[in-house]
């Protein structure tokens, strides 16, 4: 106790900077740097070959995004992301198409941070970044599990940037506190279990039955004292703090067991409050599977501008209908839904209002609508039943899902149509999503009035009472959809991965299955799934055989067989 007091007395008061974003600077003139890289990406993506009118759309969007990035101070962040992706690309390592809302940025696409064209898919930059949002820029990236380790190592051993993994603290919860104190006091496991067995994992002491306090007053009192006490430290599996400050001096670093690199002494909550920059380096096993299949097939890497893959091959739809959704990313558990929306009947209805619908559109819609809370529209969407509001602008906003609000971006566009800015629209959408009563009670009436006036101004011959009724219904849909509407940028990006896996399965089934066995050889469930698909495709899985087997699973293309390794 005496030493604890001495230690306490040595602590000096200090201030933490919670106001300023701490983006690491890679360039002295970040404006010129990002303009140069955007210009290079503009040519590499082939935009300079487009007709003048189309180029103007991209140029206007680039200027708008650049203006927002300057105002939010996030240009350095975009350059950091570009630097990491470019450095890994030189090693033959590539992230997924995109993840989260970053797919809505044209600049991110031009810098090869993402690999989906936002204007082609009508994605919104405001969903990713806007001048009124106070949070830091944030881009999550998916890598193969092997590449993920390399990306983290690249950052953690960088000679100019100071990086560290973010610490995690394990603490006593209610159940673990009761267990620890109970054992320490000599109670047997059965007696302790009688107190904790019915408690949820995130229980508070208010959830503990009153009878337990009456029967074990000392145990419960002592357990309450240690709730929240740190029991262990570890590190966040994905988050790497990246800085141009000396982290040891600025926040302090430490080491944790089983990890060879520095770890912050502050947790994620404080990292975010101090506006320090972290990169979320995530692993996605499906990317490793695809990369392995591509290597076995001896074909070039697949990306959004690959010329060896048709990104709207309708025979993929036929294969899904004929051979199930086994092994197709995201769709394996959604077989009924995707087969329903791709059925002849649903597709015929959809094409009446959306004749240019694509396979990726259908996958995006399906994965977005299969969400808790969307039961009220799910059946109509999957059956291709459209909804018409009789207002061309509103129908156009909802045209990518034939009249149903399923994407957050649609909500933002509806609010913008009523006359609000993109930044305002995103803030309002987020507030409604968080069930902010003040915003709902104050803003919804304003939205209704503004939208009614807008429609009557654009279409003065319409019956005002009918317009009011339409707007009332639309406002309620916006409120209701906050429970299930999905980020379209993420839906589209992940649908590219789904399509890629379906394409590989159809055109390179032997390589796809062989890669699957290599990646999932230690997962019994996955091996069983792969075996079922092999049976469907008349591909034999054979035991180890001299001259045919290798160190791992290998394929015999002559006989359409796979041999165990």
N, C-alpha and C positions, 0 to 999 in steps of 0.2 A: 504493500500500500504506500509506503514511504517513497519508494522509487517511482511509483505511478504519479504521485504528487509532484515529485521533482521533474519528471518528464513533462507534465502538464504546465509547470511554471516556465519551462523553456520555450513554449510556443508563443510566437509573436503574432500580433494582429496583421492581417494582410487583406487586400481586396482582390476579388476575382473579377475579371472583365467579362461581364455578361451581355454587353451591348454590341460589340463589334465582331463581325464575321472574320474568321481567321483563315481565309483561303491562302494556301501556299502560292507564292509567286514564282513562276518558272521563266517569265520574260520581263524585262524592264519595261517594254512598251507592249502591254497585253492587247491593246486595241489593234495595232498594226499586225501583231502576231496572229490574232484570230481572223482578221480580214484576209491575210495572206492564205491561211489554211482553208477558209471558206471559198476563196477564189479557186484554189487548187481542187477542192472537192466538187465545186460547181462543174469544172471541166471533166473530172474523173467520173462523175455520175451522168455525164452526157447532157446536162441541161443546156449547155451552149449550142447544142444542135437542135433544140426545140424551136417551134415557130415563135415569133416575137411576142405574140399575145400570151402564150403559155409562160415564156420566160419572165414576163412582167409580173405574173402571179407569184413566182418563186422569189423574184427580186424584192417585191413588196413585203413578202413574208420574212425574208432574211433581214431586211432593215427593221421591221417591227420587232423581231426577236432580239436583234443586236441592241436595239434601244432599251428593251426590258433588261437584258443582261447587264448593260452599263448601269442602269438605275439601281439594280439589285446588287451590283458588285460581284456578279457571279461569273464574269468572263474567265477569271483565273481558274475557277472550278472546271469549266468546260475544257480549258487547255490542259488541265491535269488529267481529266478523263481521256482526252484525245492522246495525250502522251503515253499513258499506260496502255491503251488499246494498240497504238502504233508500235510500241516497244514489244508487246507480246506477239503482234502480227509478224514482226521480223523473225520471231522464233517459230513461226507456223502455228501459233495458238490464237484462237478466235473465240470471242464471246458469242452468246446467242443473238437472235435478231434484235431483241430489245426486251425490257422488262419494266412493268409499271408505266407511268405516264410519260417517260422520256421519249417514247416513240412518237410523241406529238411535235417534236422539234425538228424543223428542217435543218437547222445548224448542226444539231447532233447527228443527223443523217449525213450531212456533207462532211463532217469531221470523222466519219466512220466510227462514231461512238455507238450508234444504232445502225440497223440495216433494213429499215422499212421506210418507204416514202410516205410522209404524213399527208401530203396533198392528194396523192393517189387514193388514199384510204379515208380521206376527210377526217383526219385526226386533229385535235385541238392543242395548240401550244399553251393556252391559258390553263389547261388541266395540269401541265407540267410546271409552268412558271408564269407569274404575272407580277406587275410592279407593286401591287398592294399586299402581296403575301410576304409575311415577315420571316418565315422559316428559310433555312439554308437550301440551296440547290442540292438535290439528292438523286443520284442515279444508281440503281441496283443493277448488277451484271451477273448473268449466268455463264458459267464455264464448265467444261468437263471437270470431274473430280480431280483428275491428275493436274490439269492446267490451273485449277483453283489454287492448289498448293504452290505452284510455281509463281503465280501472280502475287500471292501473299509474301512469298520469299523475296521476290523482286523488290517489293516495297520495303519490307523489313530490313533488307540489307543495302538499301540505296545509299549512295555515297554523298548525296546532296540533300535529299529530303530526310527528315527525322520522323520515323514511323514506329508505331507500337500497336499491338493488339489491345482491344478494350477489355478491361477486367470485368469479371462477374463475381458476385458475392453470393454464396449459399448461406441462407439464414434459417433459424428455427421458425417453422410455422406452428400452428396450434397443435396439429397431430404429432409432429416430431418433438415438440417441446414436452407434451404429455408423456410420450414414449420415453424420452431421455430421463426426465425427472422420476417417472414411475419406476424405471429399472434401477435408478440410483437409490431410490427409497426401498427397494427390495420387493416390489410387487411383481407377480408373475405375468408373463405375456398375455395369458388368457384374460386376466383381470383388467389389464391396461386396454386390451382390445375391446372389451365391453364398453369402454368410454369412447373410443375413437372410430369404431367400425362403421358407424352410420354417418360420420362427419364427411362433408365434401372436402376435396383437396385444398380449396382456398378458404377453409372455414375460419371464422373468428370465434373468440371465446363466447360471444353471444349465442353461437350455434350449439354450444355444449349444453346438454340437458341440465336443468337446475339440480336434479337428483345427484349428479356427479359432484357438484360443488358441496352438497350436503354430506355426501358419503366420504369424499376425499378432499377436505378443505385445504390441508397443507400442500398436497400434491398440486392442486389447481392453482393455489396462490403462487407457488414457486414456478410453475409452468408459465404463468402469465409474466413473470419477471424476466424470463429468458427469451420470450417470443421476439423475433427480430434480431437476436444476437447472431453475429457472423460465425458460421461453423466451418466454412471452407472458401477458398478462392480458386477461380479458374479464369478462362478467357473466352470471349465471345468467338464462336466458330467462324463468323464471316466478317465482322467489323474490324477494319484496320484504320487507326487514326493516322492521318497524313498531315505533316506540318513542315514549315520552314523555320520554326522556333526550336530551341533546345528543349525537348520534352522533359529531360531529366531535371532541368532547372525550373521549367515553367509549371509542370504539374506533378513531376515525380514519376519514375517508372520502377517496376519491380520485376521479378521472375516468378513463374509458377511451375509446378511440377509437370514434367513431360513436354515442356515447350522451350525451345532454345532461343527465343527472341524476347525483347522487352515487352512488358505489359503495362498499361497505364495504372496509376493508383486511384484514378477516379472512374466511376462507373458510367454506363451509357447515359443515364439521366443527366449527370453533370457535364459530360462531354457535349451533349446537345444544348444544355443551358448556357454553356460557355461559348457556344457557336464555333466549336472546333470541327474540322472537316474529317469525316470518316468515309471510307469507301467500303461498300458492302460487296464482298467478293463471294458469290454464292456458287454452289455446285449443283449441277443438274445431270443426273446419270444418263438421261436420254441423249444428251449431246455427245457423251462418250460413246454410246451405242451407235449413233449415226456416224460419228467419225470413224469408228472401227469398220462399219459396213462399207463406207466409202473407200477406205483403204483396201479392203478385200476386193471390192469391185473395180479397183484401179481407175476410178473416175475422179475428175477435179472436185475440189471443195465446193459444196453447195452454198450459195448465197443468193440474195434477192435478185441479182442481175445475172445469174448463171444462165448461159445459153443452152446448156445440155438438159435443162429441166423445164417443162412447160408448167407454169404456175397456175394454169387453169385447165388441167387435163380432166375432162369429165369421165374418163374411164376409171379414174380414182374413185369416183362416186359409185360406179358399177361394182368395183372390187369390194368396197365397204358393204354394199348390199348383198353381194354374193358370198363373201368370205368373213363376215363379221368384223368387229373392230379390234380383234386380238392384237396386242402389241402396239397399237396406234396411240401415240401420246395424247393424253386428256380424254380420249374417246372410248377407252377400254371399258370404263364403268358407265358410259353413256350410250351404249349401243342402241337401246330402244329410241332414245331421243334423236340421235343423228340419223338413224335409218328412217325415222318418221318424217323428219323435215326433208330428207333426200328422196322420199318415195315419189312415184310418178304423180300421185294425186296432189301432194303438197307442192311439189315443184311446179306443176301446171298452174296452180293458184298463184304462187309467188311470182311467176313470170308474167302474169297478167298485169301486175303493177311494177314489177322490177325485172324487166327482160334481160338486163345485163348482170344479174346476180352471178357471183362466182362461187367456186367450191370453197375458197377460203372465207368468203362472206358467210356461207352456210355454217361452216365450222365455228366461226366467231360468234354468230348469233346463238348457236346451240350452247356453246360453253358459257355464254353470258347469261342466257335465260334459265339455265339449270342452277338456280340459286335459291336459298331459303327466302321465302316471302314472295316469290314470283308466281305462285300457283294461280293467281287470278288471270294471268296472261299466257301462261306456259302452253296450254292446250291450243289456243288460237295461233300462237307463233309456230309451234311445231307442225300444225296442220296447214300452215301457209295462209291463214285467214287474215286479210288485210283490213285496216281501219282507215276511213277517209274523213278528215275534219272539214272538208269543204273550203279550206283556206290554203291556196297553193303554197305559200311560204312555209306554213306549218307542215303540210304534207311532204314538202321537199326535205325539211329538217329530219323527218321521221322515215324518209324513203328507204334508208339502208336497213330498216327492220319492218318494212311494209306497214307503217303507221303505229307501231307500238314503242313505248319508251322503255328501252332496255339498257341504254348506255348513258353514263354520266355526262358524256359530251353532248348528248341530245338535250338534256336538261339545261346545260349551259347555253346552247344555241337557242332554245325556246325563250330563255330569260333575256338573251341578247336581242332577240326579235322584238321583244316588248320595249326595247329602248335602253336597256342597261348595258354598261360596258362589259367586256369579257372578264376583267378583273372582278367587278362587282358580281357578275353572274357566278363565278367560281366560288367566291366567298359565301354568297347566298346558298348555293348548292351544298357546300360543306356544312353550313349552319343548319339547314333543313335535315341533312343526314345525321347530325348530332342531336336532332329533336329540340333545337333551340326554340323554346316557346315564344320568346320575344320577337325573334325574326319571323316566325310563322305568323304570329298574330298581327305584327305591324307591316311586314313586307307583303304578305299574300294579298291583302286588300289593295295595296298600291300596284302590285303586279296585275291584278285583275282589271283595275281601272285603266292602267296604262295600255294594256293589251287590247281591251275593248276599244279604246279610243284609236289605237293604231289600226285595228282591223276596219273600223268604221271609216277612218280616213282613207284607207287604201281601197275599200269596197263600200262606198256610200249607199249602194242600192240594197245591201244586205239588211235583213230584219234585225234590229238591235237586240230584241229579246232573245232571238235564237243565238246571236253572237255571245250575249251574256251567259247563256246556258252552256255554250261550247267552252267558253273561257273558264267558267266555274268547274266544269268537268276536267279541263286540262290542268287547272291549278291543283285539284285533288290528286290527279295522276302524278304530278310532280312531287307532291308530299308523299304519296304512297310508294312511288318508285324509289324513294331514297332508301327504302329497306332492302332493295334488291338490285338496283341499277349498277352496272359494272363498268369499269374503266375500258373503253374501247381500244385505246392504245395497247393495253396489255393483252386484251382478247385477240387482237389482230396479230400481234407479235408471236404469241404462243400458238396461234392457228397456223402460222408459217411452219413452226416446228412440227405440229400435228401433220400437216400436209407433207412435209419432208419425210416423216417416218412412214406415212401411207404410200408415198411414191417409191421409197426404197423397198418397202414390203412387196409392192406390185411388180416392179421391174427388176429387182435384184433379191428375190425371195431367199435364195440359197445363202447369199452373202449376209442378208439381214438376220436370218436365223442363226447362222454361224457366229456372227458378232454378238447376238443376244446371248448365246450359250457362253461365250467368252466373258462377257460383262457380268452375267448373272449366275455363273456356275455354282456359287455358294448359296443361292436362294432357291429353296425347294419350290416355293409357289411360282416363281418366275420360270423355272425349268419346266414345271408342269404346263404352264401356259404356252411356252415355246413348243413343247412336245405336241400339244393339242393343235397348234397352228401348223406344225410340220405334217401332222396327219391330214389336215384339211387340204394341204398343198401337195400331198403325195411325195413328201421328202422323207427319206429314211434316216433315222438316227441310229448309228451303229456303234458297237463297243470298239475299244482299242484294237487296231489291226496293223500288223507290220507293213511298212511301206506306204500306208495311207494316213496314219496318225502322225501328229506333230506334238510339240510340247503342250499345245492347247488344242481346243476343238479345231477341226479343219474340214474343208469341204472337198468333195470329189465332183467337179462340174460335169464330168463325162457321164456319171451315173446318177446325178442329182441326189447325192448322199452326203451326210455329215458324220464324221468320225470323232469319237471322244478323244481327248488328249491324254 
